[in-house]
């Protein structure tokens, strides 16, 4: 997204919005500020010390050891 001009970015975001309206789940990973302003539901990843990250947003929660073992397998 970072290499798109404003018109191309608008077209891309309109296309993603159309897919979402059709019931598609869309995931976007980007550092482009314009996307942050125009995509309402976000999951934020914040760097922490020791090479770890904190994840926050809808559907995010801290997993205990039991849940983590089930999730990873």
C-alpha positions in Angstrom: 0.0 0.0 0.0 2.9 2.4 0.7 3.7 2.7 -3.0 0.2 3.6 -4.1 -0.8 7.2 -5.0 -3.9 8.6 -3.3 -6.2 7.6 -6.1 -4.9 4.0 -6.3 -5.1 3.7 -2.5 -8.8 4.9 -2.6 -9.5 2.3 -5.2 -7.9 -0.4 -3.2 -9.7 0.5 0.0 -13.1 0.7 -1.9 -12.4 -2.8 -3.3 -11.6 -4.1 0.2 -14.8 -2.5 1.6 -16.8 -4.1 -1.1 -15.4 -7.5 -0.3 -16.2 -6.9 3.4 -19.8 -6.0 2.5 -20.0 -9.3 0.7 -19.2 -11.1 3.9 -15.5 -11.7 3.3 -13.0 -11.4 6.2 -10.1 -9.2 5.1 -6.8 -8.9 6.9 -4.4 -6.1 6.1 -0.9 -5.6 7.5 0.5 -2.1 6.9 2.4 0.8 8.3 0.6 3.3 6.0 -1.1 6.0 8.2 -4.0 6.5 5.8 -5.0 2.8 6.3 -5.1 3.3 10.0 -7.5 6.2 9.6 -9.8 4.3 7.2 -10.0 0.8 8.6 -12.2 0.8 11.7 -11.5 -2.6 13.2 -7.8 -3.0 14.1 -5.5 -5.3 16.0 -2.5 -3.4 17.3 0.9 -5.1 17.8 3.2 -3.2 20.2 6.9 -4.2 20.7 7.9 -5.0 24.2 11.2 -5.7 25.8 13.0 -9.1 25.3 11.7 -9.5 21.7 8.1 -9.9 22.8 5.0 -8.1 21.5 1.7 -7.1 23.0 -1.4 -7.7 20.9 -4.6 -5.7 21.5 -7.9 -5.4 19.8 -11.2 -7.2 19.2 -10.8 -11.0 19.9 -7.4 -10.6 21.5 -6.8 -11.8 25.0 -4.1 -13.2 27.1 -3.8 -17.0 26.9 -3.0 -19.0 30.0 -0.6 -22.0 29.8 -3.5 -24.4 29.2 -5.1 -22.4 26.3 -1.7 -21.8 24.8 -0.9 -25.6 24.7 -4.3 -26.2 23.0 -3.8 -23.4 20.5 -0.3 -24.4 19.5 -1.0 -28.0 19.6 
